[in-house]
Every structure is written in structure tokens, then in C-alpha cells.
Amino acid sequence: MAAHKDKTMTGPVDLDDGKFENIKFNDAQLFYSGGQPPAFVNCAFNGVSFELRGPAHRTLAFLRSMAPAETGMRDVFYGLVPEIKS
């Protein structure tokens, strides 16, 4: 796991397999491609964009396809990500 601590990051940042502690993300483009999820501790995000790529993008598209009530899969969707139901 790549560790980043006590700094400011700008521009493109790959999040996969990263640990970010006391990081200020300023005007950064954050990318996640479906690898080991990043860990964030005490970070600040200012003027950032976030993009999912590859497998991560396809997983999000799959979850979105489950979310509409008419699919009959909404309860399954909420079972996978219960923290967004409240």
C-alpha cells in the first residue's frame, strides 16, 4: 500500500492501494480503478473531481442499474450498501 502523509496533492492522483493521512487534496483529479480501496485519515478535499475507471466504473453502473424501484432489486441494492438508505 502506497502511503502518503502530511502533504498537499494536486493534479492527477491514483487512489488504488493508497493510504492518505493528513492530506490536502487541492484541485486534484482523483482516480479509482477497482484495486485495493484507499484509506483516508483526516484528509481535506478542495476543488477535486473523482472518476471511477475500468472495473470500478462497471461496478458502479451495475449498482445503479439495481437502484430504481421498478427493477425489484432495490432491497438487494440497499443490502449491499445499507449506509446510503438512511
C-alpha positions as a LaTeX table, in Angstrom:
\begin{tabular}{lrrr}
\hline
Residue & $x$ (\AA) & $y$ (\AA) & $z$ (\AA) \\
\hline
Met1 & 0.00 & 0.00 & 0.00 \\
Ala2 & 1.46 & 3.35 & $-1.05$ \\
Ala3 & 1.48 & 5.70 & 1.94 \\
His4 & 1.14 & 9.46 & 1.64 \\
Lys5 & 1.29 & 11.63 & 4.75 \\
Asp6 & 1.29 & 15.30 & 5.71 \\
Lys7 & 1.32 & 16.93 & 2.30 \\
Thr8 & $-0.76$ & 18.68 & $-0.33$ \\
Met9 & $-1.58$ & 16.79 & $-3.50$ \\
Thr10 & $-2.70$ & 18.40 & $-6.76$ \\
Gly11 & $-3.27$ & 17.18 & $-10.30$ \\
Pro12 & $-3.95$ & 13.51 & $-11.10$ \\
Val13 & $-3.85$ & 11.11 & $-8.13$ \\
Asp14 & $-4.34$ & 7.34 & $-8.41$ \\
Leu15 & $-6.16$ & 6.16 & $-5.29$ \\
Asp16 & $-5.88$ & 2.38 & $-5.72$ \\
Asp17 & $-3.88$ & 0.70 & $-2.94$ \\
Gly18 & $-3.17$ & 4.06 & $-1.29$ \\
Lys19 & $-3.20$ & 5.29 & 2.29 \\
Phe20 & $-3.68$ & 9.03 & 2.63 \\
Glu21 & $-3.15$ & 10.63 & 6.03 \\
Asn22 & $-3.34$ & 14.36 & 6.74 \\
Ile23 & $-3.51$ & 15.08 & 3.02 \\
Lys24 & $-4.92$ & 18.23 & 1.48 \\
Phe25 & $-6.24$ & 17.44 & $-1.98$ \\
Asn26 & $-6.35$ & 20.77 & $-3.82$ \\
Asp27 & $-7.50$ & 20.99 & $-7.43$ \\
Ala28 & $-6.84$ & 17.27 & $-7.82$ \\
Gln29 & $-8.31$ & 14.68 & $-10.15$ \\
Leu30 & $-8.84$ & 11.51 & $-8.09$ \\
Phe31 & $-8.96$ & 8.18 & $-9.95$ \\
Tyr32 & $-10.03$ & 4.78 & $-8.62$ \\
Ser33 & $-9.85$ & 1.72 & $-10.86$ \\
Gly34 & $-11.10$ & $-1.08$ & $-8.63$ \\
Gly35 & $-7.93$ & $-2.18$ & $-6.84$ \\
Gln36 & $-7.50$ & $-2.25$ & $-3.07$ \\
Pro37 & $-9.71$ & 0.56 & $-1.74$ \\
Pro38 & $-7.84$ & 3.60 & $-0.47$ \\
Ala39 & $-7.76$ & 4.57 & 3.19 \\
Phe40 & $-8.29$ & 8.21 & 4.14 \\
Val41 & $-7.44$ & 9.65 & 7.57 \\
Asn42 & $-8.00$ & 13.33 & 8.33 \\
Cys43 & $-7.97$ & 14.50 & 4.70 \\
Ala44 & $-9.40$ & 17.65 & 3.13 \\
Phe45 & $-10.85$ & 17.85 & $-0.38$ \\
Asn46 & $-10.98$ & 21.22 & $-2.15$ \\
Gly47 & $-11.79$ & 21.61 & $-5.82$ \\
Val48 & $-11.41$ & 17.90 & $-6.57$ \\
Ser49 & $-13.03$ & 15.70 & $-9.19$ \\
Phe50 & $-13.47$ & 11.98 & $-8.78$ \\
Glu51 & $-13.53$ & 9.38 & $-11.54$ \\
Leu52 & $-14.10$ & 5.65 & $-11.45$ \\
Arg53 & $-12.33$ & 3.68 & $-14.17$ \\
Gly54 & $-12.41$ & 0.14 & $-15.52$ \\
Pro55 & $-13.85$ & $-2.44$ & $-13.10$ \\
Ala56 & $-14.80$ & 0.24 & $-10.56$ \\
His57 & $-16.81$ & 2.10 & $-13.21$ \\
Arg58 & $-18.57$ & $-1.10$ & $-14.30$ \\
Thr59 & $-19.41$ & $-2.00$ & $-10.68$ \\
Leu60 & $-20.98$ & 1.42 & $-10.13$ \\
Ala61 & $-23.00$ & 1.04 & $-13.34$ \\
Phe62 & $-24.25$ & $-2.35$ & $-12.12$ \\
Leu63 & $-25.28$ & $-0.93$ & $-8.74$ \\
Arg64 & $-27.06$ & 1.96 & $-10.43$ \\
Ser65 & $-28.98$ & $-0.50$ & $-12.60$ \\
Met66 & $-30.27$ & $-2.17$ & $-9.43$ \\
Ala67 & $-31.33$ & 1.01 & $-7.62$ \\
Pro68 & $-34.57$ & 2.04 & $-9.44$ \\
Ala69 & $-37.71$ & 0.81 & $-7.69$ \\
Glu70 & $-39.11$ & $-0.73$ & $-10.88$ \\
Thr71 & $-36.24$ & $-3.27$ & $-11.02$ \\
Gly72 & $-37.49$ & $-5.06$ & $-7.90$ \\
Met73 & $-33.87$ & $-5.15$ & $-6.73$ \\
Arg74 & $-33.86$ & $-2.07$ & $-4.53$ \\
Asp75 & $-33.80$ & $-4.14$ & $-1.31$ \\
Val76 & $-30.85$ & $-6.11$ & $-2.66$ \\
Phe77 & $-29.13$ & $-2.83$ & $-3.52$ \\
Tyr78 & $-29.72$ & $-1.45$ & 0.00 \\
Gly79 & $-28.47$ & $-4.74$ & 1.44 \\
Leu80 & $-25.17$ & $-4.18$ & $-0.35$ \\
Val81 & $-24.83$ & $-0.51$ & 0.68 \\
Pro82 & $-27.11$ & $-0.02$ & 3.72 \\
Glu83 & $-25.38$ & 3.19 & 4.79 \\
Ile84 & $-27.00$ & 5.12 & 1.93 \\
Lys85 & $-30.56$ & 4.18 & 2.85 \\
Ser86 & $-30.78$ & 6.48 & 5.87 \\
\hline
\end{tabular}
